[in-house]
Amino acid sequence: MPADPSRTDPPRTAGPVRSARRQGLSVGVATALYGVSLGALAVANGLSVAQACATSLLIFSGGSQFALVGVLGGGGSVAAAVAASSLLGVRNALYGLQVGPFLRVRGARRLLAAHLTIDESTAVGAAQGTDPARRTGFWVTGATVFVGWNLATLAGALLGDALGDPRRWGLDAAAAAAFLALLWPRLRQGQAAAVAAVAALVALLLVPVVPVGLPVVAAALVAAAAGLRPERPGARTGERGGDRAGEDA
């Protein structure tokens, strides 16, 4: 009599879930370390330790936080800083359309999921092959980044406050370096690189003629306009045809 498969074989979901958990932890820890830069940059640009920590606790979006701190540190108005930060945070709302179908959360958990919907949690979750693994990847990554990012922000803020004049350590250039680090991995495709180049050019041309912070807003609007542009007919078909030709070869 054949053995019962349910007793001899591990559940099919166990392996993918364990893999998603490992990925979530590794990505979460690596991402959280950037919070040190955010905390140090925030106090270097005039925020208190409590204010720096509040941005990580309430905003919890690296790109938006760096934009907020960078504009305020450059002498921009609060309105310009909030506008730049908000435009960069819109992408998180779009991520909700991607993670919603496999998370299927309601009530308070939905609010928590919305707060943890960031680049990394969405990427790890969506990359998994099954819904249980997707949910595990999302929650583990989001929770790890949230806890680590807030602790790292506190550490960076305390360290930055003790360092004194940020120009002695190059922290006055940290905003540009942080933006470049966040942007660079996303420039592997030609279209993304072209949009980034046009947005950077627009910002560069506006720097001498508009108040601080508004060039960032204008660059973000350029990227948003490019994202709303309808896809060329046949572009996706061409990509699939190329992929299939590669497979046949």
Secondary structure, 3 states (H helix, E strand, C coil): CCCCHHHHCCCCCHHHHHHHHHHHHHHHHHHHCCHHHHHHHHHHCCCCHHHHHHHHHHHCCHHHHHHHHHHHHCCCCHHHHHHHHHHHHHHHHHHHHHHHHHHCCCCHHHHHHHHCCCHHHHHHHHCCCCHHHHHHHHHHHHHHHHHHHHHHHHHHHHHHHHHCCHHHCCHHHHHHHHHHHHHHHHCCCHHHHHHHHHHHHHHHHHCCCCCCCHHHHHHHHHHHHHHHCCCCCCHHHHHHHHHHHHHHC
